[in-house]
């Protein structure tokens, strides 16, 4: 499930506080159980897939300025 998070942050390009947005994955208890089952079924291979997936999500999950589209990661 994807949700859009919004917050006010200082943008270096705009040189003022602007609205920043990012996509967040809301993972619940059900997803945790699914992951645990998948790790057991795939003999741990799923852990590697999960690690790559988390890394990709972190890149996508950076804050983006809604004014100029500038990316920041904190
Ligand atoms: Zn900006």
PDB file of the backbone (N, CA, C, O) and the ligand in Angstrom, with CONECT records:
HET     ZN  A 101       1
ATOM      1  N   UNK A   1       0.841  -1.204   0.000  1.00  0.00           N
ATOM      2  CA  UNK A   1       0.000   0.000   0.000  1.00  0.00           C
ATOM      3  C   UNK A   1       0.871   1.246   0.000  1.00  0.00           C
ATOM      4  O   UNK A   1       1.816   1.345   0.783  1.00  0.00           O
ATOM      5  N   UNK A   2       0.558   2.201  -0.875  1.00  0.00           N
ATOM      6  CA  UNK A   2       1.348   3.423  -0.953  1.00  0.00           C
ATOM      7  C   UNK A   2       0.559   4.611  -0.428  1.00  0.00           C
ATOM      8  O   UNK A   2      -0.642   4.737  -0.669  1.00  0.00           O
ATOM      9  N   UNK A   3       1.255   5.475   0.290  1.00  0.00           N
ATOM     10  CA  UNK A   3       0.641   6.686   0.808  1.00  0.00           C
ATOM     11  C   UNK A   3       1.592   7.843   0.577  1.00  0.00           C
ATOM     12  O   UNK A   3       2.809   7.660   0.548  1.00  0.00           O
ATOM     13  N   UNK A   4       1.039   9.028   0.414  1.00  0.00           N
ATOM     14  CA  UNK A   4       1.885  10.207   0.202  1.00  0.00           C
ATOM     15  C   UNK A   4       1.947  11.014   1.486  1.00  0.00           C
ATOM     16  O   UNK A   4       0.932  11.394   2.071  1.00  0.00           O
ATOM     17  N   UNK A   5       3.185  11.259   1.896  1.00  0.00           N
ATOM     18  CA  UNK A   5       3.448  12.001   3.129  1.00  0.00           C
ATOM     19  C   UNK A   5       3.845  13.430   2.742  1.00  0.00           C
ATOM     20  O   UNK A   5       4.540  13.635   1.746  1.00  0.00           O
ATOM     21  N   UNK A   6       3.406  14.405   3.525  1.00  0.00           N
ATOM     22  CA  UNK A   6       3.715  15.801   3.210  1.00  0.00           C
ATOM     23  C   UNK A   6       4.282  16.509   4.424  1.00  0.00           C
ATOM     24  O   UNK A   6       3.823  16.291   5.545  1.00  0.00           O
ATOM     25  N   UNK A   7       5.269  17.347   4.210  1.00  0.00           N
ATOM     26  CA  UNK A   7       5.835  18.122   5.313  1.00  0.00           C
ATOM     27  C   UNK A   7       6.498  19.396   4.788  1.00  0.00           C
ATOM     28  O   UNK A   7       6.854  19.484   3.613  1.00  0.00           O
ATOM     29  N   UNK A   8       6.657  20.372   5.667  1.00  0.00           N
ATOM     30  CA  UNK A   8       7.348  21.612   5.303  1.00  0.00           C
ATOM     31  C   UNK A   8       8.833  21.453   5.582  1.00  0.00           C
ATOM     32  O   UNK A   8       9.237  21.129   6.699  1.00  0.00           O
ATOM     33  N   UNK A   9       9.653  21.688   4.540  1.00  0.00           N
ATOM     34  CA  UNK A   9      11.097  21.593   4.692  1.00  0.00           C
ATOM     35  C   UNK A   9      11.752  22.736   3.937  1.00  0.00           C
ATOM     36  O   UNK A   9      11.173  23.309   3.015  1.00  0.00           O
ATOM     37  N   UNK A  10      12.966  23.053   4.346  1.00  0.00           N
ATOM     38  CA  UNK A  10      13.716  24.096   3.644  1.00  0.00           C
ATOM     39  C   UNK A  10      14.310  23.520   2.361  1.00  0.00           C
ATOM     40  O   UNK A  10      14.983  22.490   2.383  1.00  0.00           O
ATOM     41  N   UNK A  11      14.052  24.196   1.250  1.00  0.00           N
ATOM     42  CA  UNK A  11      14.590  23.762  -0.039  1.00  0.00           C
ATOM     43  C   UNK A  11      15.771  24.651  -0.397  1.00  0.00           C
ATOM     44  O   UNK A  11      15.673  25.877  -0.345  1.00  0.00           O
ATOM     45  N   UNK A  12      16.900  24.022  -0.766  1.00  0.00           N
ATOM     46  CA  UNK A  12      18.116  24.762  -1.083  1.00  0.00           C
ATOM     47  C   UNK A  12      17.974  25.537  -2.393  1.00  0.00           C
ATOM     48  O   UNK A  12      18.556  26.608  -2.566  1.00  0.00           O
ATOM     49  N   UNK A  13      17.178  24.964  -3.324  1.00  0.00           N
ATOM     50  CA  UNK A  13      16.995  25.599  -4.632  1.00  0.00           C
ATOM     51  C   UNK A  13      16.067  26.811  -4.531  1.00  0.00           C
ATOM     52  O   UNK A  13      16.354  27.869  -5.092  1.00  0.00           O
ATOM     53  N   UNK A  14      14.946  26.646  -3.808  1.00  0.00           N
ATOM     54  CA  UNK A  14      13.970  27.732  -3.642  1.00  0.00           C
ATOM     55  C   UNK A  14      14.435  28.734  -2.592  1.00  0.00           C
ATOM     56  O   UNK A  14      13.963  29.870  -2.569  1.00  0.00           O
ATOM     57  N   UNK A  15      15.358  28.320  -1.719  1.00  0.00           N
ATOM     58  CA  UNK A  15      15.873  29.109  -0.608  1.00  0.00           C
ATOM     59  C   UNK A  15      14.772  29.588   0.330  1.00  0.00           C
ATOM     60  O   UNK A  15      14.805  30.715   0.823  1.00  0.00           O
ATOM     61  N   UNK A  16      13.790  28.709   0.569  1.00  0.00           N
ATOM     62  CA  UNK A  16      12.723  28.990   1.536  1.00  0.00           C
ATOM     63  C   UNK A  16      12.032  27.686   1.905  1.00  0.00           C
ATOM     64  O   UNK A  16      12.315  26.633   1.335  1.00  0.00           O
ATOM     65  N   UNK A  17      11.125  27.773   2.866  1.00  0.00           N
ATOM     66  CA  UNK A  17      10.391  26.584   3.279  1.00  0.00           C
ATOM     67  C   UNK A  17       9.276  26.286   2.282  1.00  0.00           C
ATOM     68  O   UNK A  17       8.440  27.140   1.984  1.00  0.00           O
ATOM     69  N   UNK A  18       9.284  25.071   1.782  1.00  0.00           N
ATOM     70  CA  UNK A  18       8.265  24.662   0.818  1.00  0.00           C
ATOM     71  C   UNK A  18       7.693  23.314   1.235  1.00  0.00           C
ATOM     72  O   UNK A  18       8.242  22.630   2.099  1.00  0.00           O
ATOM     73  N   UNK A  19       6.598  22.949   0.618  1.00  0.00           N
ATOM     74  CA  UNK A  19       5.999  21.643   0.875  1.00  0.00           C
ATOM     75  C   UNK A  19       6.814  20.562   0.183  1.00  0.00           C
ATOM     76  O   UNK A  19       7.092  20.643  -1.013  1.00  0.00           O
ATOM     77  N   UNK A  20       7.193  19.552   0.952  1.00  0.00           N
ATOM     78  CA  UNK A  20       7.915  18.412   0.392  1.00  0.00           C
ATOM     79  C   UNK A  20       7.040  17.167   0.506  1.00  0.00           C
ATOM     80  O   UNK A  20       6.325  16.977   1.490  1.00  0.00           O
ATOM     81  N   UNK A  21       7.113  16.326  -0.520  1.00  0.00           N
ATOM     82  CA  UNK A  21       6.305  15.110  -0.521  1.00  0.00           C
ATOM     83  C   UNK A  21       7.177  13.888  -0.727  1.00  0.00           C
ATOM     84  O   UNK A  21       8.242  13.963  -1.340  1.00  0.00           O
ATOM     85  N   UNK A  22       6.715  12.760  -0.208  1.00  0.00           N
ATOM     86  CA  UNK A  22       7.385  11.497  -0.481  1.00  0.00           C
ATOM     87  C   UNK A  22       6.388  10.350  -0.369  1.00  0.00           C
ATOM     88  O   UNK A  22       5.360  10.456   0.301  1.00  0.00           O
ATOM     89  N   UNK A  23       6.717   9.262  -1.037  1.00  0.00           N
ATOM     90  CA  UNK A  23       5.885   8.066  -0.968  1.00  0.00           C
ATOM     91  C   UNK A  23       6.351   7.195   0.184  1.00  0.00           C
ATOM     92  O   UNK A  23       7.550   6.975   0.359  1.00  0.00           O
ATOM     93  N   UNK A  24       5.417   6.706   0.957  1.00  0.00           N
ATOM     94  CA  UNK A  24       5.780   5.814   2.047  1.00  0.00           C
ATOM     95  C   UNK A  24       4.999   4.512   1.919  1.00  0.00           C
ATOM     96  O   UNK A  24       3.821   4.511   1.562  1.00  0.00           O
ATOM     97  N   UNK A  25       5.655   3.438   2.208  1.00  0.00           N
ATOM     98  CA  UNK A  25       4.991   2.148   2.212  1.00  0.00           C
ATOM     99  C   UNK A  25       4.543   1.820   3.620  1.00  0.00           C
ATOM    100  O   UNK A  25       5.352   1.694   4.540  1.00  0.00           O
ATOM    101  N   UNK A  26       3.241   1.684   3.764  1.00  0.00           N
ATOM    102  CA  UNK A  26       2.715   1.335   5.072  1.00  0.00           C
ATOM    103  C   UNK A  26       2.680  -0.195   5.193  1.00  0.00           C
ATOM    104  O   UNK A  26       1.836  -0.864   4.597  1.00  0.00           O
ATOM    105  N   UNK A  27       3.616  -0.723   5.978  1.00  0.00           N
ATOM    106  CA  UNK A  27       3.677  -2.169   6.146  1.00  0.00           C
ATOM    107  C   UNK A  27       3.149  -2.546   7.518  1.00  0.00           C
ATOM    108  O   UNK A  27       3.641  -2.074   8.543  1.00  0.00           O
ATOM    109  N   UNK A  28       2.158  -3.387   7.520  1.00  0.00           N
ATOM    110  CA  UNK A  28       1.514  -3.789   8.763  1.00  0.00           C
ATOM    111  C   UNK A  28       1.998  -5.133   9.264  1.00  0.00           C
ATOM    112  O   UNK A  28       2.966  -5.700   8.757  1.00  0.00           O
ATOM    113  N   UNK A  29       1.307  -5.623  10.263  1.00  0.00           N
ATOM    114  CA  UNK A  29       1.653  -6.902  10.883  1.00  0.00           C
ATOM    115  C   UNK A  29       1.448  -8.069   9.916  1.00  0.00           C
ATOM    116  O   UNK A  29       2.192  -9.049   9.942  1.00  0.00           O
ATOM    117  N   UNK A  30       0.431  -7.949   9.066  1.00  0.00           N
ATOM    118  CA  UNK A  30       0.130  -8.996   8.082  1.00  0.00           C
ATOM    119  C   UNK A  30       1.301  -9.150   7.116  1.00  0.00           C
ATOM    120  O   UNK A  30       1.697 -10.267   6.781  1.00  0.00           O
ATOM    121  N   UNK A  31       1.864  -7.997   6.662  1.00  0.00           N
ATOM    122  CA  UNK A  31       2.993  -8.048   5.738  1.00  0.00           C
ATOM    123  C   UNK A  31       4.219  -8.687   6.397  1.00  0.00           C
ATOM    124  O   UNK A  31       4.979  -9.407   5.749  1.00  0.00           O
ATOM    125  N   UNK A  32       4.403  -8.412   7.702  1.00  0.00           N
ATOM    126  CA  UNK A  32       5.520  -8.994   8.445  1.00  0.00           C
ATOM    127  C   UNK A  32       5.402 -10.517   8.477  1.00  0.00           C
ATOM    128  O   UNK A  32       6.392 -11.228   8.306  1.00  0.00           O
ATOM    129  N   UNK A  33       4.179 -11.011   8.700  1.00  0.00           N
ATOM    130  CA  UNK A  33       3.933 -12.452   8.717  1.00  0.00           C
ATOM    131  C   UNK A  33       4.180 -13.054   7.344  1.00  0.00           C
ATOM    132  O   UNK A  33       4.763 -14.132   7.228  1.00  0.00           O
ATOM    133  N   UNK A  34       3.728 -12.347   6.288  1.00  0.00           N
ATOM    134  CA  UNK A  34       3.949 -12.801   4.902  1.00  0.00           C
ATOM    135  C   UNK A  34       5.445 -12.932   4.635  1.00  0.00           C
ATOM    136  O   UNK A  34       5.896 -13.916   4.049  1.00  0.00           O
ATOM    137  N   UNK A  35       6.227 -11.909   5.078  1.00  0.00           N
ATOM    138  CA  UNK A  35       7.679 -11.941   4.890  1.00  0.00           C
ATOM    139  C   UNK A  35       8.315 -13.121   5.623  1.00  0.00           C
ATOM    140  O   UNK A  35       9.186 -13.800   5.080  1.00  0.00           O
ATOM    141  N   UNK A  36       7.876 -13.359   6.855  1.00  0.00           N
ATOM    142  CA  UNK A  36       8.430 -14.463   7.645  1.00  0.00           C
ATOM    143  C   UNK A  36       8.161 -15.809   6.980  1.00  0.00           C
ATOM    144  O   UNK A  36       9.032 -16.678   6.945  1.00  0.00           O
ATOM    145  N   UNK A  37       6.945 -15.975   6.451  1.00  0.00           N
ATOM    146  CA  UNK A  37       6.576 -17.213   5.751  1.00  0.00           C
ATOM    147  C   UNK A  37       7.432 -17.365   4.495  1.00  0.00           C
ATOM    148  O   UNK A  37       7.945 -18.448   4.213  1.00  0.00           O
ATOM    149  N   UNK A  38       7.583 -16.263   3.736  1.00  0.00           N
ATOM    150  CA  UNK A  38       8.368 -16.293   2.499  1.00  0.00           C
ATOM    151  C   UNK A  38       9.836 -16.608   2.769  1.00  0.00           C
ATOM    152  O   UNK A  38      10.471 -17.324   1.995  1.00  0.00           O
ATOM    153  N   UNK A  39      10.380 -16.070   3.876  1.00  0.00           N
ATOM    154  CA  UNK A  39      11.777 -16.349   4.245  1.00  0.00           C
ATOM    155  C   UNK A  39      11.940 -17.850   4.523  1.00  0.00           C
ATOM    156  O   UNK A  39      12.917 -18.467   4.098  1.00  0.00           O
ATOM    157  N   UNK A  40      10.955 -18.433   5.251  1.00  0.00           N
ATOM    158  CA  UNK A  40      10.993 -19.858   5.579  1.00  0.00           C
ATOM    159  C   UNK A  40      10.867 -20.723   4.322  1.00  0.00           C
ATOM    160  O   UNK A  40      11.598 -21.699   4.155  1.00  0.00           O
ATOM    161  N   UNK A  41       9.925 -20.350   3.434  1.00  0.00           N
ATOM    162  CA  UNK A  41       9.653 -21.124   2.218  1.00  0.00           C
ATOM    163  C   UNK A  41      10.836 -21.083   1.251  1.00  0.00           C
ATOM    164  O   UNK A  41      11.170 -22.095   0.634  1.00  0.00           O
ATOM    165  N   UNK A  42      11.478 -19.898   1.116  1.00  0.00           N
ATOM    166  CA  UNK A  42      12.571 -19.733   0.144  1.00  0.00           C
ATOM    167  C   UNK A  42      13.944 -19.970   0.764  1.00  0.00           C
ATOM    168  O   UNK A  42      14.965 -19.673   0.144  1.00  0.00           O
ATOM    169  N   UNK A  43      13.973 -20.507   1.996  1.00  0.00           N
ATOM    170  CA  UNK A  43      15.240 -20.804   2.696  1.00  0.00           C
ATOM    171  C   UNK A  43      16.129 -19.566   2.817  1.00  0.00           C
ATOM    172  O   UNK A  43      17.349 -19.668   2.691  1.00  0.00           O
ATOM    173  N   UNK A  44      15.533 -18.412   3.058  1.00  0.00           N
ATOM    174  CA  UNK A  44      16.307 -17.204   3.300  1.00  0.00           C
ATOM    175  C   UNK A  44      16.585 -16.352   2.074  1.00  0.00           C
ATOM    176  O   UNK A  44      17.083 -15.232   2.187  1.00  0.00           O
ATOM    177  N   UNK A  45      16.257 -16.892   0.888  1.00  0.00           N
ATOM    178  CA  UNK A  45      16.498 -16.126  -0.345  1.00  0.00           C
ATOM    179  C   UNK A  45      15.676 -14.843  -0.333  1.00  0.00           C
ATOM    180  O   UNK A  45      16.109 -13.810  -0.844  1.00  0.00           O
ATOM    181  N   UNK A  46      14.483 -14.923   0.259  1.00  0.00           N
ATOM    182  CA  UNK A  46      13.596 -13.764   0.330  1.00  0.00           C
ATOM    183  C   UNK A  46      14.229 -12.585   1.080  1.00  0.00           C
ATOM    184  O   UNK A  46      13.934 -11.424   0.795  1.00  0.00           O
ATOM    185  N   UNK A  47      15.110 -12.906   2.051  1.00  0.00           N
ATOM    186  CA  UNK A  47      15.813 -11.855   2.805  1.00  0.00           C
ATOM    187  C   UNK A  47      16.645 -10.966   1.879  1.00  0.00           C
ATOM    188  O   UNK A  47      16.705  -9.750   2.056  1.00  0.00           O
ATOM    189  N   UNK A  48      17.293 -11.601   0.877  1.00  0.00           N
ATOM    190  CA  UNK A  48      18.121 -10.865  -0.085  1.00  0.00           C
ATOM    191  C   UNK A  48      17.235  -9.970  -0.949  1.00  0.00           C
ATOM    192  O   UNK A  48      17.563  -8.809  -1.192  1.00  0.00           O
ATOM    193  N   UNK A  49      16.111 -10.519  -1.410  1.00  0.00           N
ATOM    194  CA  UNK A  49      15.154  -9.752  -2.220  1.00  0.00           C
ATOM    195  C   UNK A  49      14.627  -8.572  -1.411  1.00  0.00           C
ATOM    196  O   UNK A  49      14.501  -7.457  -1.919  1.00  0.00           O
ATOM    197  N   UNK A  50      14.323  -8.838  -0.149  1.00  0.00           N
ATOM    198  CA  UNK A  50      13.796  -7.811   0.754  1.00  0.00           C
ATOM    199  C   UNK A  50      14.818  -6.692   0.968  1.00  0.00           C
ATOM    200  O   UNK A  50      14.456  -5.517   1.027  1.00  0.00           O
ATOM    201  N   UNK A  51      16.098  -7.067   1.083  1.00  0.00           N
ATOM    202  CA  UNK A  51      17.171  -6.088   1.284  1.00  0.00           C
ATOM    203  C   UNK A  51      17.293  -5.176   0.070  1.00  0.00           C
ATOM    204  O   UNK A  51      17.442  -3.962   0.212  1.00  0.00           O
ATOM    205  N   UNK A  52      17.230  -5.764  -1.134  1.00  0.00           N
ATOM    206  CA  UNK A  52      17.313  -4.982  -2.381  1.00  0.00           C
ATOM    207  C   UNK A  52      16.099  -4.065  -2.502  1.00  0.00           C
ATOM    208  O   UNK A  52      16.217  -2.901  -2.886  1.00  0.00           O
ATOM    209  N   UNK A  53      14.934  -4.611  -2.167  1.00  0.00           N
ATOM    210  CA  UNK A  53      13.678  -3.866  -2.239  1.00  0.00           C
ATOM    211  C   UNK A  53      13.718  -2.658  -1.296  1.00  0.00           C
ATOM    212  O   UNK A  53      13.297  -1.562  -1.666  1.00  0.00           O
ATOM    213  N   UNK A  54      14.229  -2.868  -0.074  1.00  0.00           N
ATOM    214  CA  UNK A  54      14.329  -1.790   0.917  1.00  0.00           C
ATOM    215  C   UNK A  54      15.255  -0.689   0.416  1.00  0.00           C
ATOM    216  O   UNK A  54      14.963   0.495   0.584  1.00  0.00           O
ATOM    217  N   UNK A  55      16.381  -1.081  -0.203  1.00  0.00           N
ATOM    218  CA  UNK A  55      17.335  -0.114  -0.746  1.00  0.00           C
ATOM    219  C   UNK A  55      16.686   0.731  -1.843  1.00  0.00           C
ATOM    220  O   UNK A  55      16.865   1.948  -1.888  1.00  0.00           O
ATOM    221  N   UNK A  56      15.931   0.071  -2.727  1.00  0.00           N
ATOM    222  CA  UNK A  56      15.246   0.774  -3.815  1.00  0.00           C
ATOM    223  C   UNK A  56      14.199   1.729  -3.264  1.00  0.00           C
ATOM    224  O   UNK A  56      14.043   2.845  -3.762  1.00  0.00           O
ATOM    225  N   UNK A  57      13.484   1.290  -2.236  1.00  0.00           N
ATOM    226  CA  UNK A  57      12.455   2.120  -1.620  1.00  0.00           C
ATOM    227  C   UNK A  57      13.044   3.359  -0.959  1.00  0.00           C
ATOM    228  O   UNK A  57      12.425   4.423  -0.952  1.00  0.00           O
ATOM    229  N   UNK A  58      14.256   3.212  -0.400  1.00  0.00           N
ATOM    230  CA  UNK A  58      14.905   4.344   0.243  1.00  0.00           C
ATOM    231  C   UNK A  58      15.262   5.412  -0.781  1.00  0.00           C
ATOM    232  O   UNK A  58      15.200   6.606  -0.486  1.00  0.00           O
ATOM    233  N   UNK A  59      15.635   4.987  -1.976  1.00  0.00           N
ATOM    234  CA  UNK A  59      15.960   5.939  -3.040  1.00  0.00           C
ATOM    235  C   UNK A  59      14.704   6.674  -3.495  1.00  0.00           C
ATOM    236  O   UNK A  59      14.728   7.881  -3.733  1.00  0.00           O
ATOM    237  N   UNK A  60      13.605   5.926  -3.612  1.00  0.00           N
ATOM    238  CA  UNK A  60      12.335   6.503  -4.041  1.00  0.00           C
ATOM    239  C   UNK A  60      11.736   7.347  -2.917  1.00  0.00           C
ATOM    240  O   UNK A  60      11.033   8.327  -3.162  1.00  0.00           O
ATOM    241  N   UNK A  61      12.032   6.944  -1.673  1.00  0.00           N
ATOM    242  CA  UNK A  61      11.428   7.569  -0.508  1.00  0.00           C
ATOM    243  C   UNK A  61      11.996   8.909  -0.109  1.00  0.00           C
ATOM    244  O   UNK A  61      11.632   9.444   0.939  1.00  0.00           O
ATOM    245  N   UNK A  62      12.891   9.473  -0.930  1.00  0.00           N
ATOM    246  CA  UNK A  62      13.439  10.785  -0.620  1.00  0.00           C
ATOM    247  C   UNK A  62      12.395  11.877  -0.755  1.00  0.00           C
ATOM    248  O   UNK A  62      11.436  11.751  -1.517  1.00  0.00           O
ATOM    249  N   UNK A  63      12.594  12.940  -0.010  1.00  0.00           N
ATOM    250  CA  UNK A  63      11.661  14.061  -0.057  1.00  0.00           C
ATOM    251  C   UNK A  63      11.850  14.839  -1.345  1.00  0.00           C
ATOM    252  O   UNK A  63      12.979  15.109  -1.754  1.00  0.00           O
ATOM    253  N   UNK A  64      10.730  15.207  -1.994  1.00  0.00           N
ATOM    254  CA  UNK A  64      10.789  15.975  -3.236  1.00  0.00           C
ATOM    255  C   UNK A  64      10.043  17.294  -3.030  1.00  0.00           C
ATOM    256  O   UNK A  64       8.898  17.305  -2.579  1.00  0.00           O
ATOM    257  N   UNK A  65      10.707  18.404  -3.365  1.00  0.00           N
ATOM    258  CA  UNK A  65      10.099  19.733  -3.244  1.00  0.00           C
ATOM    259  C   UNK A  65       8.965  19.860  -4.248  1.00  0.00           C
ATOM    260  O   UNK A  65       9.138  19.581  -5.435  1.00  0.00           O
ATOM    261  N   UNK A  66       7.792  20.287  -3.758  1.00  0.00           N
ATOM    262  CA  UNK A  66       6.637  20.385  -4.647  1.00  0.00           C
ATOM    263  C   UNK A  66       6.706  21.639  -5.524  1.00  0.00           C
ATOM    264  O   UNK A  66       5.937  21.773  -6.476  1.00  0.00           O
ATOM    265  N   UNK A  67       7.627  22.560  -5.203  1.00  0.00           N
ATOM    266  CA  UNK A  67       7.769  23.788  -5.985  1.00  0.00           C
ATOM    267  C   UNK A  67       8.687  23.599  -7.194  1.00  0.00           C
ATOM    268  O   UNK A  67       8.338  23.981  -8.311  1.00  0.00           O
ATOM    269  N   UNK A  68       9.874  23.002  -6.963  1.00  0.00           N
ATOM    270  CA  UNK A  68      10.856  22.907  -8.041  1.00  0.00           C
ATOM    271  C   UNK A  68      11.242  21.456  -8.364  1.00  0.00           C
ATOM    272  O   UNK A  68      11.935  21.205  -9.349  1.00  0.00           O
ATOM    273  N   UNK A  69      10.798  20.508  -7.542  1.00  0.00           N
ATOM    274  CA  UNK A  69      11.103  19.104  -7.819  1.00  0.00           C
ATOM    275  C   UNK A  69      12.457  18.652  -7.325  1.00  0.00           C
ATOM    276  O   UNK A  69      12.891  17.539  -7.620  1.00  0.00           O
ATOM    277  N   UNK A  70      13.139  19.525  -6.562  1.00  0.00           N
ATOM    278  CA  UNK A  70      14.446  19.201  -6.011  1.00  0.00           C
ATOM    279  C   UNK A  70      14.333  18.094  -4.958  1.00  0.00           C
ATOM    280  O   UNK A  70      13.440  18.113  -4.111  1.00  0.00           O
ATOM    281  N   UNK A  71      15.260  17.127  -5.028  1.00  0.00           N
ATOM    282  CA  UNK A  71      15.238  15.998  -4.104  1.00  0.00           C
ATOM    283  C   UNK A  71      16.129  16.223  -2.914  1.00  0.00           C
ATOM    284  O   UNK A  71      17.230  16.760  -3.043  1.00  0.00           O
ATOM    285  N   UNK A  72      15.655  15.813  -1.745  1.00  0.00           N
ATOM    286  CA  UNK A  72      16.524  15.757  -0.579  1.00  0.00           C
ATOM    287  C   UNK A  72      16.212  14.458   0.168  1.00  0.00           C
ATOM    288  O   UNK A  72      15.121  13.901   0.046  1.00  0.00           O
ATOM    289  N   UNK A  73      17.161  14.002   0.917  1.00  0.00           N
ATOM    290  CA  UNK A  73      17.042  12.650   1.459  1.00  0.00           C
ATOM    291  C   UNK A  73      16.780  12.593   2.953  1.00  0.00           C
ATOM    292  O   UNK A  73      16.684  11.501   3.514  1.00  0.00           O
ATOM    293  N   UNK A  74      16.663  13.738   3.613  1.00  0.00           N
ATOM    294  CA  UNK A  74      16.383  13.726   5.038  1.00  0.00           C
ATOM    295  C   UNK A  74      15.038  14.379   5.327  1.00  0.00           C
ATOM    296  O   UNK A  74      14.628  14.462   6.485  1.00  0.00           O
TER     297      UNK A  74
HETATM  298 ZN    ZN A 101      12.356  23.803  -4.231  1.00  0.00          ZN
END
